[in-house]
Structures are given as structure tokens and as C-alpha cells.
């Protein structure tokens, strides 16, 4: 029953390819663990847990580690993306785009010119 309540969390974990993951249900509590690639992916998992169980759920225990603490996320540029749009997505503030530009100067020469397929590091703030 608890597993069904959090099935969307488990599905997201599979979609994000959480490594070393496992799930157990014991005494009405779901226990999940694994390793997310970045803090952003870990945050996505926690946001999904809160959607299903509220801000402080007691019927789930999650231990999600992070593989790479050096960045907040990785982003593959898609058609229509701008650094401002990407900054808004990850940071909630489009004006943080210079942070992304500076972290990717090795591949970006101009903050107004990005190309689909480029892999950008989204730095920790």
C-alpha cells in the first residue's frame, strides 16, 4: 500500500537512473536509497516524495546520496534554450545566467550564443 502511494517516486528514480538503488517495505514504511548524479536530481526525488507524502512524511525513509557534488546539475542544450531560461529552470532566477556562462567559458564564448547538444555544467550557488 505504501509502495503504491510512492510509485511516482520510484518511477522518477528509474527515469533518472538512480544508481545502487533499492526499495524495501517494512512495518508500513517504505525505505528507499540510492545515488543520484547531482544535487538537482536528488532535489527532484525529494520534491516528488513531498508531493505524495506532504512536507514531513513518516511513511517513507529515503537515503539519497550524490555522485557528483562539484556541480548542481548538467544540462544538455535544446533548441530554444537560452542561458536565462536555463538559469530560471535550475535556480528560479533568469538573472543568474552569468553564473552558468562563467562556469562554461571553456565551451561558451558569448552568453547569447549556445547550441543544441552542448553539455553545460550548472554550478552550485
N, C-alpha and C positions, 0 to 999 in steps of 0.2 A: 504494500500500500504506500509506504513512504517512497519507495523507488519510483512508483508511478508519478507521485507528486513532483519529483525532481527529474523526471525523464528528460525535460528540456535542457537541464544542466549536463546530463550525461551525453546527450546528443551534441551539445556545443563542444564538450571535451573531445569527442571523436572528430568533429569538424576541425577543431584547432590542432588536432594530432598531439594531444597531451601525452607526454612520454612517461613510461613507468607507472601508468595509472592503474588503479584498481578500485573496486567498489564492493562494500560489504554492508549487509543489513543485519544489525544486531539490536535486539530489545527495542524495536520501534525507532531506531536511529540509523540513518544512512551515513556510512563512513566512506569518504572518497579521498583519494590522494593521487598525486602525480606531479609532473614538472611541465610548466608552461614555458614557451620560448622566451617571453618577455613579460614585464610588469603589466603592459597593456592587456595581454591575453589573460593574465591572472585576474585583472580587474573585470574583464568581460565575464569570467566564470563567476566571480563574486556578485556582480550585478544580476546575473541570471539566478543565482541562489536567492537573492533578496526579492526578486520578482515572484518566486514561488513560495518562499517561506517568511517574508517580512524582513525587517531590518535586523532582527536578532533571533534567527530561528534556532530552536533547541532540538529539532528532529534531524539535523544534519551536522556532521563534523567534517570539515574539509581541510586538508593539509596540502596546499598547492605551493610548490617551490618554483623558483625561477631559474632557468638555464643561463640566461644572459642578463646580468644586472648593468651592463655597460651602456645600454640604450633603453628607452621606454618602449619602442616598437620599431618594426621595419615596415616600410610601405612601398609597394610597387605602384609606380605612377600609372594612372589610367587616363584615357582620353578625357579631356575636360577638367582635369585636375589643375589646381594652382597651388602654390605654397600656402597661400592664405586659406584656401579650402581645406587643405591637409592639416594646417595648424588648428583650424576650427574643429575639425573632426577629433583630433587627438588631445588638444589642450582646452577646447571650448572657447578659444580666442584667436581669431584670424590674424590679429596683430602680432602674434608670436612667430610669424613666418620667418623673420630674420634668424631665429634660433635654429630652425631647420636648415636654412640656407648656409649658415656658418658651419654647421655640423657636416655638411655635404659639399664643401668647397672643392674637394678632390674630384667631384664629377659635375658640379654646377659652376658655371662662370657668371651667370646672371640670374637673379631671383625671379625674373619674369620669363625665363626660358627653361622649361622642363619638358621631358619627352616620355611618352608611354613606354613602359618597360624598364625605366630606370628604377633601381633599388635605392631607396632613401633610408638613412638612419634617422629615427625620430628620437632626439636626445632626451634624457631626463631633465626636468626643470629644477 
